Amino acid sequence: MRLAVYTDYVYRREGDAVYAERAFALFLAELASHVERLVIVGRLDPRSGASHYRLPDTVEFVPLPHYPSLVDARRSVPAMVRSLARFWRVLREADTVWLLGPYALSVLFALLAAMRGRRVALGVRQDTLEYVRSRHPGRRWVHAAARLLDAVYRRLARRFPVVVVGPELARHYERAPRVLPITVSLVRDDQIASPAEAADRSYDGELVALSVGRLEREKNPLLLADILARLRERDPRWRLVVAGEGPLEPALRERLRELGVEEAADVRGYVPIDGGLPELYRSSHAFLHVSWTEGLPQVLFEAFAAALPVVATEVGGARRPGAPRRGPGATGAGPRAPGAARGGRPGPRTRAHAGGGGGPGGGVPGRVGLLATRARPRGRTRRPAARRTPRARARERGAWPPRRGRSPGSP
């Protein structure tokens, strides 16, 4: 198979080497060992220089014209038009394409590939509508464009098979001819902590709460400062380590200062998974994941591999990332999490999972359980089950397809 993969990532070039900013590119690169030829297609930053992850030399890279943001239509539209011609040339040497989205170019590339008789598979990693609402609050035209794009992508998914990250997204695309739910993990077998290592984690001295992720609006990083302040009220041994970078880093540091916990926090910037991140997981005592929206975060599996107890907002695939057990290894929900930094904005629902280890008694430390909440983001409500299609609800009850002479709802 000659496979071409597209996702809307920005790459950088330093000499003959191509670098990606996101760790997911390493997952894509691993596909090279399973196909005859792998081509990764993405935007190339005109500035030269290395980034976090170098693509292997066995992977071919086809650069697309760069634009800083899709919202900047004056720059993005001409760049996308030029991208169509470049992707058309890619199709000469590919017989299968995997297009992650929903992105505008993913839709157009799917149509081009279908015109040339190539096999097409779609890919979805997160709930686009929730992502856009979190990242661009108050910009109604952006929300409307996202709804249109999402609807078009789901319509395409009725024709082409789709690979989704997590069971939550699989339900969104249940009308596709074939749906493959996957989890994305960059953890190798030799990096998984043994039961003995989990039992040896000591909770007698300093306690470290770790957070790994981009410092952007949809990741809700300012809540981390409130969590640290609340934890230290109950036990001054708690410290916070944040591995991530992004535009909200100054705001996070300011919030830590406001709450008087700056000295107990260490904002380290980006830590690559092949540059010390596994050791950071192993040296911590709890993992915090406070996003407003997610697909199925790979950082949860990285924490589980280190036998690290996890507290995560109950969004997307994080609701049941691996069917976590209840009982000593997972705490229940408390009444309310700390207000999200500004204006007392309530946080999303939070769930705690066991990562194979735990604190005293083999479970999550009791203090971590105090972070759990059942509050919902203001202005957003959980979509009721009644909005699912009657056929989908019938499938859940085992009443579809109906037997002859029997309606789906009859006893």
N, C-alpha and C positions, 0 to 999 in steps of 0.2 A: 504494500500500500504506500502510495506517495501522498502524504498528509500535509495540508496547509492549515495552520491554526491562527486565528485572529482574536485578539482581545484589545481593548482600548487602553493599552499601557504605553508609557513613554520610555524609550530606550536611549542610551547614550553610547557613543563610540569613542574609544581611546586607541588610536592606531588601528590594528586589525581586530581588536577585541570589542565585543558588544556587551553592554551591561544593562540590567533591568533594575528598577527601583523596588519592585515587589517580589516577595519570596515565591509567589505562585508561579512565576516564570520558571523556577527550578522544577516544579511539578510538570509543567509543559515540556521542559527539556528532557525529562525522563522518558517521554513517549518515543524518543529517538531509538531506544533499544527495542521497540516493539513494531516499528514500521521500517519500510525500505528507505524512505527519505522523509525528513521532517523539515518543514519551512515555517518559521514563526514570522508573522506579519504584524507590524506595529509602527507607531509614530516615532520618528527619530528626532531627538532634541538637537537643534543646530549647534549647540555649545558642546564642544568636545570635553571629555573627562570621564573618569570611572564613576561607577555608582555601586550599589550594594552587592549585586549578584552578577557574576560574569556568566554569559551563556557558553556552554561547551562548544568546542570547535566543530563537533560533529553536527551541530544544528545550524542550518542556513537561516539567515535573517534578511528579510526584504523590508527596507525602510519605506514608510509612508510620509507624505508631507506633514510637517508639524503645525499644530495650532494650540495655543495655551489653554483654551476653554471652549467647549461646545456652545456655551451661552453667548460667546462673542461671535455672532453670525457673520460679521464682515470678514473675519479671518478664517473661521471654521468651514464655511460653505465652499469657498474656492479651493481650500485644501482637500476637502472631501471629494470634490469633482475630479481633481488630479489623482486622488487615491483610487478612483474607479478604474482609470486606465492602467494604473500599476497593478491592481489586483487582477485585471483581465489577463495581463501577461503571466501572472503567477499561475493562473488556471491552465496554461499550456502544459505545465509540468506536474500538475497535481490531479489525482483522480478522486480525492475525498477532501472536504473542507470541514473544519470544526470552528464554528463562529459563536463566540461568547457574547452575551448581551444582556438585556436589550440595549443596543446602540444603533444609531442611524446607519452607520456603515455596515453593521452586521446584517441589517435588513437588505440593504442594497447589494452587498456581497452575496447573500443567499440567492437573490434573484439572478445575478450574473452567473453564479455557479449552476443554477438550474437551467439557464439558457444554454450553457455549454455541456449539459448532460452529466455534470459531476455529482457525486454523492454528497449530500449535505446533512450535517448534524448540527443542531443548535446547542448552546450551553447557557446556563443561568446560575449565577453564584449568590445573588441576593435579591430581596424584594425591592425593585427599582422605585416603586411609588413611595414606599416608606423612606428610602434613602434620599430621594429628591425633597420630600417634605421636611426631612431633618436638615438637609444641607442648604436648602433655599427657602426658609420660612418667609411667608408673606409675598413671594414672587409668584403670583397666580398664573401668569402666562407660562412660566417654567413648569408649574404643576400640570397645566393643561397639555403642554407638549409631551410631558412624561406619560400622562395617561394615554395619549394617542399612540405614542411609541410602544408602550406596553401592550396596548390592544392589538396593534399590528403584529408584534412579535408573537403574541399568543395565537393569533390567526395563522401565522407561519408554522407554529408548532403543531397545528392540526394536520399539516402535510409532511413535515420532517420530524425525525426522531430528535429527542432532546435529552441532554445530560444535565441534571440539576444537583445542586449541593444541598443535601438534607431532605428529610421527609416533608417539611413544611412547603417547600417550593414544588415538590412532587405533586402535592394536592392542587397547587395552582395550575399545573400543566397536565392534569389527568386526561384531557381530551386528545393529547398527542398520540400518534399511532404507536410509539414506543417511548417509554420514560425510563431512564436509568438514574436512580438516586445514588450519589456517591458521597463519600467524605474525603476531604483533602488533608493529608498529613504528610509532613516532611520528616517525620521521626523515623529513624531506622531502628531495626531490631536491637542493635547493640546499645541504643540510647534509652531503652525502656528500663526503668528502675525495677529492681527485684523486690519481692516482699520484705526481704531482710533490710534493704536500704530504706524502705518506707518505714519500717518499725524503728530504725535507728534515728530517725529525725527527732531532734530534741526540741522541746518547747519550754525549757527551763530558763533560758537566757533571753537575749533580744529576739523579738518576733518581727519578721519581715513580711509585709503584704506587697505582692508584686502585681503590676499591671503592664501589659504589653499591647501596644497598638498605636495607631496614628493619633495625633493630638489635633483632631478636627471635630467640627460641630456634631456630626452624627455619632461620634464615639463618646460624647458626653464627658470629657475628661475632667471638667471642673468639679464634678461630683466626687472625684477621688480625694480632693482636699477636705471636703466635709466628712467623708468616711474616716479619714485619718484623724481628724479632730475628735470625732465621736469615739473612735477606738481608744485614743490616748486618754480620754476622760475616764475610761474604765480600766485601762492598764497602760501606764506610760512606757512600757517596753516596746510597744508597737512602733514600727517605722514603715515608710512607704518608699518603694523603688519603682520608678516609671521608666520603661524602656520604649521610647517612641519619640517621633518628631512631628512637627506640624505647626500650622499658624496659631494654634491656641496655646502654645508653650508659654509665651509671656503672660497670658491671662491665668494659666494654671499657677505659675510662680507667684503672681500677685494675690491670687486667692489663698495660697498657702501662707503668705505673709499676713493677710488680713486675719486669718484664723490663728495665727501665732504658732504654726507647726512647720515653718519653713526649715528649721534645723533638723526636723525629723523626717525630711523628705529628700530623696535623691533623684532628680530628673536627669537621666543619663543620655538622652538622645537615642538615636536608632542603634540597636544592637542586633547584628545579623545572626541568623540561626546557625550559620557556620562560623561565627565569631564570638562565641562566649555565651550565647543565649541559653543553651541547655544547662550550663553550670549555674546560671542565674536562677532558673527554675528550681534546681536541686537545692540551692542554698536558701530558698524562701520557705515560708510557713503557710501562706494562703495566697490564692490567686484571685484577683478582682477583674471582672469584665463588665463594664457599665454602659455598653452601647445602647443607643435608642433603636437601632435597627441592625439586623445581621442576617446572613444566610445561615451557614453553619461554620462558626469561626474555627480555623485550624489551631489557633492558640489554645483552645480548650483541650485539644488532643495532646498538644505539647505539654500542657500542665498535667494532664492525666498520666502521660508517659513518665513524668518525674514524680508520680505518686503525690501530687500536690493538691490539697483540698481547694475547691473552686466555688466562688460565689459569682453568679452571672445574672444579669438582667434577663427576664423571661421573654425574649424576643426571638423570632425566626426559629432556626433549627436549634438554638440554645435551650429551647424548652425541654427537649429530650435528645441530647446529642449522642447518647449511647445507652439509652434506657437506664439511667442511673438508679441505684438502689435507694430505698428509703431506710430510715432507722439510724443506727449509730453513725453511718457514713455520710448522712446528708441532713442538714437542718431544715426545719420547717420555716414558714413565712412569719415574720414578725409584723407589728402593726404598721410601721412606716419607716422608710429610709430617710437619711438626712436630706433636707431641701437641696435642690440642685443649684447651688451657688447663688444665682441671681434671682431675686424676686420670689424666692420660696417655691420655685417650680417643682412639682412633684416628680419623682423618678418613675421609671417603668417598674413593672413587677420584677422581683428578684428571686432566683432560685439557687440553692446551694447543692453542689454535687460532691461526691467523694471521688478522689482521684486515685484510689488504691491505698492511700495512707491515711493520715489524719493526726489530730492532736491527741490529747489525753483520752484514753479509752479507745483509740483507733479511729476516732471520727473527726469531724471538723471542730476546731476549737470553739467553745461556747460563745466567745465574744464575737466571732465572725458571724454567727447566726443572727446577731442583733441588727445586721445590715439588711436583712430580707424585708421586703415590703410588698404590699398589694396595691399600691397607688399606681395610677395610670397617667401618662403624659396629658397635660391639660389640652383640651380641644380634640383629643383622640380617644376613641373607644374601641374595645375589642370587637371585631366583626362577628356578629352572632352566627351561630351554626345554621340558623334558618335561611341564611342567604346562599348556602350551598345548594346546588341543583337537587331536585327531587331524586334524580337517578343516583347521584353520589350518596345521598343519605340512605337510599335503598340498598346500595352496595354495602355500606357500613353495617346494616342490619342483616346482611346475608340474604336479602330479598330480591336481588337482581342478579342475573336475568330471571324473570318470573317463570314459574312452571306453567304449562299449557292449562288454560281454563282458570287461571288465577291471576288477579291483579297484584302489582307489587306491594300494595299496602294491606292486602287482605290477610287474615290470620291463617 
